[in-house]
Amino acid sequence: MSLATSGGGGGMGGGGMSMATMAHGGPTGMQAHSHTQPPPSAATNATSISAPALNLALGADQLDKRIASHARSTASLPLVAVDIYGSGAVCYNRPMVDEEGKAMRYVSGAGGNDAKPIVSLKNSVGNSVYFRTEDEGAYKACRKLLSRGKGVGLVLKSHPINGDVKDGMEVVSVPHVTQLLGARRMSDLDANIAALYNASASTANGDGAGDAIAPTDTSTRPTLTQTSLDGGDPKNDDYDRIAVSLSLHSSKKPLTFLPEELVGLSYSKAKLWAHLSGGGVEEGEEVYGDYPVAIPLPGYANSDAGLESVIEAAGVNCNEGLVYNRGICALVGAQKISMNANSNGQPKPNKLLQCVGGELERLGKLAKLQEKPMEGEHTQALIMLVGYTAGIGMESYVVQLTPNTNQKGDGSPHTPAIAGYKTLASYCYRDANPLDNLEDAIEHLMETVQTLLPGRGVCAVLTYGTLTEQKAAALELLSILKATAGDQTGSLLDPNTKDSVNVTPPPIATREDAVAYGACVMASISHLRMPDIPPTSIATQPVLTSRVGIRTTYGPDIPPTYKIIFDCDRQLPAGPYKLECRASECAAAVAHGPEVVGDEDVVGKFMKKGNIPERDLAARALEVQMVQKTHRESEWVTVGNPIKPLCREDATTTKADKSDAKDGDEEVAYVGCEASTLEISVNASGTITSCVYGDGESIVQATKTARNEKLQKYFWILFSILFFGGFFLKSYWEDRVQRLDTERLLKYYRLASKGTMADGDYHQARYVVYKYRNKKDKLWKKLERKYDLKVPELWEFPEGLMDDDPVVEEEKEDVEDLDAEEEKEEKTAQKPPVDDLDDEDEL
């Protein structure tokens, strides 16, 4: 469905930027990231394929094969983690093997830091990217990067990407560039972000043209323009992109960058710092350009398009397995590094581990007193995470912590105290003043906690971000927590704690590099870079921080309908959600409105042969568009291109016809299908995947098939009646004939040999008739020859012939004589009957 960076090359705007550069590992090593939606020609013929349920438990037996392969291929490279959405801190994990594949061993140097597996750098990248202006060499470096896909190192030397502006240097900044990631159209941007840029004349007029033009005013502010990945005009599909036009030289044409390229330069700067910190040289951009990057992603940026864009910006060696929730990263990092140090330089006791440890001990004692199991949700502590980014947004979570029962945790990298992180609730949003909605966020979190775990509260509140942002958030938190301490639904405290029921837990601050450090730790564990820590030591269970829905359109004149299929706080992975599509329902919706979908009485009227044209038109007009809300109050944003689940290409259309249609008429011959199934899933990283499958029969074919199946059904019903009924009739007729022949034989014995043993012996007569069932003429002839008397027909015997038979009264059943009767019957059954009819004396 979505192929964010594929498409033709070619220059765009005055700068001549190649749009295919990112997709093929260009300057920042962008990689393509696609959905699993098959094209319309193959969608209805696909087999049933559901989206893979990606589990984020970092156990070796649960790792995705791609992650395991990626871990082996990048073991000789440093693993870099950048808090690109927050403080900009940079950490990296040293390589595990050298270029020859031998294990690396680090020896402590004079400073004692060389042996640490994870190194935290003092440098940091910002949310903005800076370019030098009015410098011809710097301009040529950027133009070479855009046109040839080479020269990242030269751009990093020529421009103060991270804001390190020297005296007398003229620069232009691209503010909050990370907030442009994932935006396909200008309407997808927040108003406070769009206000920081100029709008191109074409974008302002609303025609969507993609030419990069000069800014609309005389300032050096960057200009946003609407473009497409193929270099042409936007077509309101998944190839549309927002580009940034920069005037770097007054006498030269502006250069146009995609947001992924701008953020990619920041990632390249961080990789360069990690490369130099490890003893590398600055030359040779191909070396550090391939470093894998761990991405701590905030909840308000974790949309399908946003995840896709940030992975492209990070480089070729980044994938979904290296994307982690930013709040969980801060929580993991806060356990590993202390906030402050004592006067002697030693780190202070970790407040977070002390608070969580005390809560776990209290819950364990409470479970013992209540005679409950020592393991379960009632013994797991809850903690609130609050991440505030000034002018951008806020993310808040409530996380359930599972203690590590295998080893005692003391906060060192080799003994993780917490083994499981299960997110129970989230509230993330973008806003120019995020603190204004903090109270609503806390209220929602605690209501969700009370719904899932009644009577429980959080034991601590952890903040992360820059120190200035954490201080501002802590002040707001304290005022909110004190006001809600007495309210059970809004209280952050556990009501079972008698000693601290009126005490508000103070927010626990973290270091600015806690997010990057935690992301580096989690990536190092998942990629087997910490041999002392087992891969199963950390397991996370995230939730969906956005809303995923579908927009169904039955025709151009019918208003579309929206439906939420995965709501916020849904445990991930989610799905698959199955949408059964039928042409008859579409035809009913076109005729009577979408509200009749599901009404079988109305839908059944359109399933007849005479409604084939209506069903075919309605099937080809049906469109299902996946949509997403980045937060609860935002507008729906389209994800990928519209899906036509009941439409496939006509198999009789030739390639020449298709090319002619695309060049001229814009339409390829399609036929409508009778039925298909659309499956939509969200994996643990937040990527939306879709799959359409069905038998691929056209409506005419399906009608014929249904008719043939109906005829076959009636044929087999009739065949079954005749086949089994014939057996029943045959059995009935044979039994009747045998009874009549037995009666005829008994009457003949009475007439011919009255008073003999054969007279009145019903069982013997029945056996004789059964034995001669296929040669009755022979039986009657033998009897006539023996008794010299013709065997008359049954109706020819004289009336009252059998009236002088003695009436035998039935013996009453006696319970005590049952065994004796059974033995008597067994002896009688064992006695062989006299059936030698060849003997004339027997007859």
MIFI-531976 format. One record per residue (C-alpha): x, y, z; residue in one letter. Coordinates in steps of 0.2 Angstrom, whole numbers, padded with zeros to 4 digits, always signed. Last residue first. Layout:
<atoms>
XYZA
...
</atoms>
This chain:
<atoms>
-0201-0410+0022L
-0190-0419+0034E
-0193-0436+0026D
-0189-0430+0009E
-0171-0425+0014D
-0165-0412+0003D
-0173-0400+0015L
-0159-0402+0027D
-0164-0388+0039D
-0165-0396+0056V
-0160-0382+0068P
-0144-0383+0077P
-0146-0382+0096K
-0135-0367+0102Q
-0149-0355+0102A
-0160-0366+0113T
-0146-0368+0125K
-0144-0349+0125E
-0162-0346+0128E
-0163-0358+0143K
-0148-0349+0150E
-0157-0333+0148E
-0173-0339+0156E
-0163-0346+0171A
-0155-0329+0173D
-0171-0320+0172L
-0180-0331+0185D
-0179-0320+0200E
-0186-0305+0191V
-0201-0314+0185D
-0209-0309+0169E
-0227-0315+0166K
-0229-0329+0154E
-0238-0325+0138E
-0253-0335+0135E
-0252-0348+0121V
-0268-0349+0111V
-0270-0367+0104P
-0271-0367+0085D
-0288-0373+0080D
-0291-0357+0070D
-0277-0360+0057M
-0288-0367+0043L
-0302-0354+0047G
-0304-0350+0028E
-0298-0363+0016P
-0282-0359+0007F
-0283-0351-0010E
-0278-0334-0004W
-0261-0339+0000L
-0258-0348-0016E
-0260-0367-0016P
-0246-0380-0014V
-0251-0395-0024K
-0253-0411-0014L
-0243-0426-0017D
-0235-0424+0000Y
-0217-0426-0005K
-0218-0421-0023R
-0229-0406-0019E
-0216-0400-0006L
-0202-0403-0017K
-0211-0392-0031K
-0214-0378-0019W
-0196-0377-0013L
-0189-0378-0031K
-0201-0364-0036D
-0195-0354-0021K
-0177-0353-0027K
-0170-0336-0022N
-0178-0336-0005R
-0175-0355-0002Y
-0165-0353+0014K
-0176-0338+0020Y
-0192-0348+0017V
-0184-0363+0027V
-0179-0352+0041Y
-0196-0344+0042R
-0204-0362+0043A
-0193-0367+0056Q
-0196-0352+0066H
-0215-0353+0064Y
-0216-0372+0070D
-0235-0374+0068G
-0235-0390+0059D
-0217-0395+0056A
-0217-0407+0070M
-0232-0416+0063T
-0250-0414+0069G
-0257-0409+0052K
-0247-0414+0037S
-0254-0408+0021A
-0266-0394+0026L
-0257-0388+0042R
-0241-0390+0033Y
-0248-0379+0019Y
-0254-0366+0031K
-0237-0365+0038L
-0229-0363+0021L
-0241-0349+0016R
-0238-0340+0032E
-0219-0341+0029T
-0222-0335+0011D
-0232-0320+0017L
-0219-0315+0030R
-0204-0317+0018Q
-0213-0306+0005V
-0216-0293+0017R
-0198-0293+0023D
-0191-0292+0005E
-0203-0277+0002W
-0197-0267+0017Y
-0179-0270+0014S
-0181-0265-0005K
-0190-0250+0000L
-0177-0245+0013F
-0163-0248+0001F
-0172-0238-0013G
-0174-0224-0001G
-0155-0223+0002F
-0151-0221-0016F
-0167-0212-0022L
-0166-0199-0007I
-0148-0197-0008S
-0148-0194-0027F
-0162-0181-0025L
-0152-0172-0012I
-0136-0174-0023W
-0145-0167-0038F
-0153-0152-0027Y
-0135-0147-0021K
-0127-0149-0038Q
-0141-0137-0045L
-0137-0125-0032K
-0119-0126-0034E
-0121-0123-0053N
-0132-0108-0049R
-0119-0101-0037A
-0105-0104-0049T
-0114-0095-0063K
-0117-0080-0051T
-0099-0080-0045A
-0093-0080-0063Q
-0104-0065-0067V
-0099-0056-0052I
-0081-0060-0055S
-0072-0073-0046E
-0056-0069-0036G
-0057-0083-0024D
-0053-0070-0009G
-0039-0061-0001Y
-0034-0043+0004V
-0020-0040+0016C
-0016-0025+0027S
-0002-0019+0038T
-0002-0004+0050I
+0015-0001+0058T
+0014+0003+0077G
+0030-0006+0082S
+0021-0021+0090A
+0011-0024+0074N
-0005-0017+0069V
-0017-0028+0058S
-0030-0025+0044I
-0038-0040+0035E
-0049-0037+0020L
-0060-0051+0014T
-0067-0054-0003S
-0084-0056-0012A
-0093-0055-0028E
-0078-0047-0038C
-0080-0032-0050G
-0070-0031-0066V
-0056-0019-0070Y
-0050-0012-0087A
-0036+0000-0083V
-0040+0019-0081E
-0030+0035-0084E
-0038+0036-0102D
-0022+0042-0110G
-0005+0036-0103D
-0012+0023-0091K
-0025+0016-0104A
-0011+0015-0117D
+0000+0005-0105S
-0014-0006-0100K
-0019-0010-0117D
-0002-0014-0123A
+0000-0026-0108K
-0015-0035-0113T
-0032-0035-0104T
-0040-0052-0104T
-0037-0055-0086A
-0047-0040-0081D
-0039-0031-0066E
-0046-0034-0049R
-0059-0025-0039C
-0069-0030-0023L
-0056-0025-0011P
-0052-0008-0018K
-0039-0001-0006I
-0036+0018-0005P
-0018+0023-0004N
-0007+0023+0011G
-0013+0030+0028V
-0025+0044+0028T
-0025+0056+0042V
-0041+0058+0053W
-0041+0074+0063E
-0034+0076+0081S
-0043+0075+0097E
-0038+0057+0103R
-0020+0058+0096H
-0011+0053+0081T
-0028+0049+0072K
-0027+0036+0059Q
-0035+0031+0042V
-0036+0016+0031M
-0046+0019+0015Q
-0058+0007+0009V
-0065+0010-0008E
-0081+0002-0017L
-0084+0009-0034A
-0079-0007-0043R
-0091-0017-0032A
-0105-0005-0034A
-0104-0006-0053L
-0103-0025-0053D
-0117-0026-0041R
-0129-0015-0051E
-0125-0024-0067P
-0128-0041-0059I
-0145-0036-0052N
-0155-0047-0064G
-0146-0063-0058K
-0153-0060-0040K
-0142-0055-0025M
-0148-0038-0024F
-0164-0042-0015K
-0154-0051-0002G
-0146-0035+0004V
-0163-0028+0009V
-0168-0043+0020D
-0150-0046+0025E
-0148-0030+0033D
-0129-0029+0036G
-0127-0013+0026V
-0143-0004+0026V
-0135+0011+0034E
-0124+0014+0020P
-0138+0022+0009G
-0153+0014+0000H
-0147+0011-0018A
-0128+0013-0016V
-0128+0004+0000A
-0139-0010-0007A
-0126-0012-0022A
-0112-0012-0009C
-0120-0025+0001E
-0123-0036-0014S
-0105-0034-0019A
-0099-0042-0003R
-0085-0036+0008C
-0080-0045+0024E
-0069-0034+0035L
-0057-0044+0046K
-0047-0036+0060Y
-0031-0045+0062P
-0028-0039+0074G
-0018-0030+0087A
+0001-0032+0092P
+0000-0023+0103L
-0012-0020+0117Q
-0026-0007+0113R
-0023+0009+0124D
-0030+0020+0110C
-0043+0012+0098D
-0041-0001+0085F
-0056-0003+0072I
-0063+0014+0073I
-0076+0016+0059K
-0079+0030+0047Y
-0092+0031+0034T
-0090+0040+0017P
-0104+0052+0010P
-0112+0044-0005I
-0111+0054-0022D
-0094+0047-0027P
-0098+0029-0022G
-0098+0016-0008Y
-0084+0025+0002T
-0078+0016+0018T
-0066+0025+0029R
-0056+0013+0041I
-0049+0016+0058G
-0034+0016+0068V
-0033+0027+0084R
-0016+0032+0091S
-0005+0027+0106T
-0007+0008+0103L
-0001-0001+0118V
+0016-0009+0122P
+0021-0025+0130Q
+0040-0025+0134T
+0052-0039+0139A
+0069-0037+0147I
+0080-0051+0155S
+0075-0063+0141T
+0091-0059+0130P
+0102-0064+0145P
+0113-0050+0152I
+0132-0054+0153D
+0133-0057+0134P
+0128-0039+0131M
+0128-0036+0112R
+0115-0049+0109L
+0105-0038+0097H
+0090-0037+0108S
+0101-0033+0123I
+0111-0020+0114S
+0095-0012+0107A
+0087-0011+0125M
+0103-0004+0132V
+0105+0009+0118C
+0087+0014+0120A
+0089+0016+0139G
+0105+0027+0136Y
+0096+0038+0123A
+0081+0041+0135V
+0092+0043+0151A
+0103+0056+0142D
+0095+0071+0150E
+0097+0063+0167R
+0081+0058+0176T
+0069+0067+0188A
+0058+0058+0200I
+0042+0067+0203P
+0037+0068+0221P
+0025+0055+0228P
+0010+0064+0236T
+0007+0059+0254V
-0010+0058+0261N
-0012+0039+0259V
+0006+0037+0265S
+0005+0026+0281D
-0011+0017+0277K
-0005+0010+0260T
-0020+0000+0254N
-0027+0016+0245P
-0012+0015+0233D
-0007+0032+0228L
-0009+0041+0211L
-0026+0048+0216S
-0038+0052+0202G
-0052+0039+0204T
-0049+0038+0223Q
-0049+0057+0226D
-0039+0063+0241G
-0023+0065+0232A
-0031+0074+0217T
-0026+0092+0221A
-0009+0087+0228K
-0006+0078+0212L
-0011+0092+0201I
+0000+0105+0209S
+0015+0093+0210L
+0013+0089+0192L
+0014+0107+0186E
+0030+0110+0196L
+0037+0094+0190A
+0033+0097+0171A
+0042+0114+0172A
+0057+0106+0181K
+0057+0092+0168Q
+0057+0104+0154E
+0072+0113+0161T
+0082+0097+0164L
+0079+0091+0147T
+0068+0076+0144G
+0061+0063+0156Y
+0049+0063+0171T
+0046+0048+0182L
+0031+0048+0194V
+0031+0035+0208A
+0021+0022+0217C
+0006+0022+0206V
-0012+0018+0211G
-0023+0002+0214R
-0040+0001+0220G
-0048-0007+0205P
-0035-0014+0193L
-0041-0013+0175L
-0054+0000+0177T
-0045+0010+0191Q
-0030+0010+0180V
-0040+0017+0165T
-0047+0031+0177E
-0030+0035+0183M
-0023+0037+0165L
-0037+0048+0160H
-0036+0059+0175E
-0017+0061+0172I
-0020+0066+0154A
-0033+0078+0158D
-0022+0087+0171E
-0008+0088+0158L
-0018+0097+0146N
-0011+0114+0149D
+0006+0107+0150L
+0007+0104+0132P
+0007+0122+0126N
+0010+0121+0107A
+0001+0105+0107D
+0004+0087+0101R
-0004+0073+0111Y
+0000+0057+0121C
-0011+0049+0134Y
-0006+0031+0138S
-0013+0016+0148A
-0008-0001+0154L
+0010-0002+0147T
+0018-0019+0152K
+0036-0018+0156Y
+0044-0034+0162G
+0061-0039+0169A
+0064-0026+0182I
+0080-0026+0193A
+0092-0028+0179P
+0108-0036+0186T
+0122-0034+0174H
+0120-0016+0170P
+0120-0012+0189S
+0104-0006+0197G
+0105-0018+0212D
+0093-0032+0206G
+0094-0048+0214K
+0093-0062+0202Q
+0080-0074+0195N
+0065-0065+0201T
+0066-0050+0191N
+0052-0039+0195P
+0037-0036+0184T
+0033-0017+0182L
+0016-0011+0176Q
+0017+0005+0166V
+0006+0020+0167V
+0010+0032+0152Y
+0012+0050+0148S
+0017+0059+0132E
+0017+0078+0129M
+0019+0089+0114G
+0029+0101+0104I
+0032+0118+0111G
+0042+0112+0126A
+0044+0093+0126T
+0037+0084+0141Y
+0038+0066+0145G
+0028+0059+0160V
+0030+0041+0165L
+0019+0034+0179M
+0023+0019+0189I
+0014+0003+0194L
+0021-0011+0205A
+0018-0029+0202Q
+0012-0040+0217T
-0007-0039+0213H
-0003-0042+0195E
+0003-0059+0199G
+0016-0069+0209E
+0016-0071+0228M
+0000-0080+0227P
-0014-0073+0239K
-0015-0077+0258E
-0021-0059+0262Q
-0006-0057+0274L
+0006-0064+0261K
-0001-0053+0247A
+0001-0038+0258L
+0019-0043+0262K
+0023-0044+0243G
+0015-0028+0239L
+0025-0019+0252R
+0041-0027+0246E
+0037-0022+0228L
+0033-0004+0233E
+0050-0003+0243G
+0059-0010+0227G
+0050+0003+0216V
+0055+0017+0227C
+0073+0012+0230Q
+0075+0008+0211L
+0069+0025+0206L
+0079+0034+0219K
+0095+0026+0213N
+0108+0028+0227P
+0120+0042+0224K
+0134+0040+0212P
+0152+0041+0218Q
+0161+0057+0214G
+0168+0060+0232N
+0155+0074+0234S
+0141+0062+0230N
+0134+0060+0212A
+0118+0065+0204N
+0104+0057+0192M
+0110+0040+0192S
+0112+0029+0177I
+0106+0011+0174K
+0088+0012+0182Q
+0084+0028+0174A
+0089+0021+0157G
+0076+0008+0158V
+0062+0020+0162L
+0068+0033+0149A
+0068+0019+0136C
+0051+0014+0142I
+0045+0032+0139G
+0053+0033+0122R
+0044+0018+0115N
+0057+0008+0105Y
+0062+0007+0087V
+0077-0004+0083L
+0067-0020+0078G
+0057-0009+0066E
+0072-0007+0055N
+0089+0003+0054C
+0104-0002+0045N
+0100+0008+0029V
+0099+0024+0038G
+0090+0034+0052A
+0080+0045+0040A
+0071+0030+0033E
+0066+0023+0050I
+0060+0040+0055V
+0049+0041+0039S
+0041+0024+0041E
+0037+0027+0060L
+0029+0044+0056G
+0019+0037+0042A
+0012+0023+0053D
+0010+0035+0068S
+0021+0034+0083N
+0024+0053+0084A
+0013+0056+0098Y
+0019+0041+0107G
+0037+0046+0107P
+0050+0036+0097L
+0066+0031+0105P
+0076+0026+0089I
+0091+0014+0090A
+0103+0017+0075V
+0114+0005+0066P
+0130+0012+0059Y
+0131+0012+0040D
+0136+0030+0038G
+0150+0028+0050Y
+0161+0019+0037V
+0154+0026+0021E
+0158+0044+0027E
+0177+0040+0025G
+0187+0055+0033E
+0183+0060+0051E
+0195+0047+0058V
+0190+0033+0071G
+0195+0031+0089G
+0179+0026+0096G
+0174+0044+0100S
+0177+0049+0082L
+0164+0036+0076H
+0152+0040+0089A
+0153+0058+0085W
+0151+0054+0066L
+0136+0043+0070K
+0128+0058+0079A
+0131+0070+0064K
+0124+0057+0052S
+0108+0056+0063Y
+0107+0075+0061S
+0109+0074+0043L
+0096+0060+0042G
+0084+0072+0050V
+0086+0084+0035L
+0085+0070+0022E
+0069+0063+0030E
+0061+0080+0030P
+0064+0081+0011L
+0075+0094+0005F
+0074+0107-0009T
+0088+0119-0014L
+0084+0137-0019P
+0092+0143-0035K
+0108+0154-0034K
+0112+0172-0032S
+0106+0174-0015S
+0113+0158-0008H
+0106+0146+0004L
+0088+0149-0001S
+0080+0133+0007L
+0064+0124+0001S
+0057+0111+0013V
+0047+0097+0005A
+0031+0089+0010I
+0027+0073+0002R
+0014+0064-0009D
+0018+0047-0014Y
+0004+0040-0003D
-0010+0048-0014D
-0017+0065-0016N
-0009+0067-0034K
+0005+0078-0030P
+0014+0086-0045D
+0029+0077-0052G
+0046+0072-0045G
+0042+0054-0043D
+0041+0056-0024L
+0028+0070-0025S
+0028+0088-0020T
+0020+0101-0008Q
+0030+0115-0003T
+0036+0122+0014L
+0048+0137+0014T
+0062+0140+0025P
+0064+0157+0034R
+0077+0168+0026T
+0067+0183+0026S
+0062+0193+0010T
+0045+0185+0009D
+0036+0172-0001T
+0052+0160-0001P
+0059+0156-0018A
+0051+0141-0027I
+0052+0123-0027A
+0039+0116-0039D
+0027+0103-0032G
+0010+0111-0036A
-0004+0107-0024G
-0016+0119-0031D
-0021+0126-0014G
-0016+0144-0017N
-0004+0144-0002A
+0004+0128-0008T
+0007+0135-0025S
+0014+0151-0018A
+0025+0142-0007S
+0021+0143+0012A
+0033+0151+0024N
+0038+0141+0040Y
+0036+0142+0059L
+0018+0144+0057A
+0017+0126+0050A
+0023+0119+0067I
+0010+0129+0078N
-0004+0124+0066A
+0000+0105+0067D
+0004+0097+0050L
-0007+0085+0041D
-0016+0098+0031S
+0001+0102+0023M
+0001+0085+0015R
+0011+0069+0018R
+0017+0072+0035A
+0027+0057+0042G
+0042+0067+0048L
+0038+0086+0048L
+0039+0086+0067Q
+0057+0080+0067T
+0062+0097+0058V
+0057+0107+0074H
+0065+0123+0066P
+0075+0122+0049V
+0088+0135+0053S
+0097+0148+0041V
+0115+0153+0044V
+0126+0167+0042E
+0143+0164+0051M
+0151+0180+0059G
+0156+0170+0075D
+0154+0152+0073K
+0137+0142+0074V
+0137+0125+0082D
+0119+0123+0079G
+0118+0104+0076N
+0120+0105+0057I
+0134+0119+0058P
+0137+0117+0039H
+0153+0115+0029S
+0160+0100+0038K
+0144+0090+0039L
+0140+0094+0021V
+0157+0087+0016L
+0155+0071+0026G
+0138+0068+0018V
+0146+0070+0001G
+0137+0058-0010K
+0119+0056-0016G
+0123+0062-0033R
+0110+0077-0035S
+0105+0080-0017L
+0122+0078-0010L
+0131+0088-0024K
+0119+0102-0021R
+0122+0102-0003C
+0141+0103-0005A
+0139+0116-0019K
+0130+0127-0007Y
+0143+0125+0007A
+0157+0130-0006G
+0147+0145-0012E
+0145+0152+0005D
+0130+0165+0006E
+0121+0153+0019T
+0127+0140+0032R
+0114+0128+0036F
+0106+0123+0053Y
+0095+0109+0058V
+0082+0110+0072S
+0077+0098+0085N
+0094+0098+0092G
+0109+0086+0092V
+0119+0082+0107S
+0137+0081+0112N
+0143+0075+0129K
+0143+0057+0123L
+0136+0042+0134S
+0146+0026+0131V
+0139+0009+0133I
+0150-0006+0135P
+0161+0002+0148K
+0179-0004+0147A
+0186+0012+0141D
+0179+0023+0155N
+0192+0020+0168G
+0200+0037+0164G
+0218+0029+0164A
+0212+0015+0153G
+0201+0001+0156S
+0203-0014+0144V
+0190-0018+0131Y
+0189-0035+0123R
+0182-0037+0106M
+0176-0055+0100A
+0184-0060+0083K
+0174-0058+0067G
+0188-0052+0056E
+0181-0034+0056E
+0181-0034+0075D
+0167-0041+0086V
+0156-0034+0099M
+0156-0016+0093P
+0154-0003+0106R
+0137+0003+0111N
+0133+0021+0108Y
+0125+0036+0117C
+0119+0053+0110V
+0108+0065+0119A
+0096+0076+0107G
+0086+0082+0122S
+0069+0076+0115G
+0063+0070+0098Y
+0081+0065+0092I
+0085+0055+0107D
+0099+0047+0098V
+0105+0029+0100A
+0121+0022+0091V
+0126+0004+0089L
+0144+0003+0085P
+0148-0009+0070L
+0156-0026+0070S
+0140-0034+0076A
+0131-0027+0062T
+0128-0042+0051S
+0125-0054+0066R
+0112-0042+0074A
+0103-0039+0057H
+0101-0058+0055S
+0093-0059+0072A
+0082-0044+0069I
+0077-0051+0052R
+0073-0068+0060K
+0062-0060+0073D
+0067-0063+0090L
+0056-0074+0101Q
+0069-0088+0104D
+0082-0076+0109A
+0071-0067+0121G
+0068-0049+0119L
+0049-0049+0121A
+0044-0037+0108L
+0032-0049+0100N
+0028-0047+0081L
+0011-0054+0077A
+0013-0057+0058P
-0001-0050+0048A
-0013-0063+0041S
-0011-0071+0025I
-0026-0080+0017S
-0021-0084-0001T
-0020-0070-0014A
-0031-0070-0029N
-0041-0055-0024T
-0026-0044-0021A
-0016-0049-0036A
-0022-0037-0049S
-0027-0024-0036P
-0009-0023-0029P
-0005-0032-0013P
-0006-0023+0004Q
+0009-0028+0014T
+0015-0011+0018H
+0032-0004+0013S
+0047+0003+0021H
+0061+0008+0009A
+0078+0012+0016Q
+0087+0029+0018M
+0106+0028+0020G
+0108+0046+0024T
+0116+0052+0008P
+0109+0038-0003G
+0104+0021+0002G
+0093+0017-0013H
+0076+0024-0006A
+0084+0040-0001M
+0092+0044-0017T
+0076+0041-0027A
+0070+0058-0025M
+0085+0066-0034S
+0086+0084-0030M
+0089+0096-0044G
+0091+0111-0033G
+0080+0122-0044G
+0065+0111-0041G
+0065+0092-0042M
+0078+0083-0051G
+0076+0066-0058G
+0074+0049-0049G
+0058+0039-0051G
+0049+0031-0037G
+0052+0022-0021S
+0053+0031-0005T
+0037+0029+0005A
+0030+0013-0003L
+0013+0012+0005S
+0000+0000+0000M
</atoms>
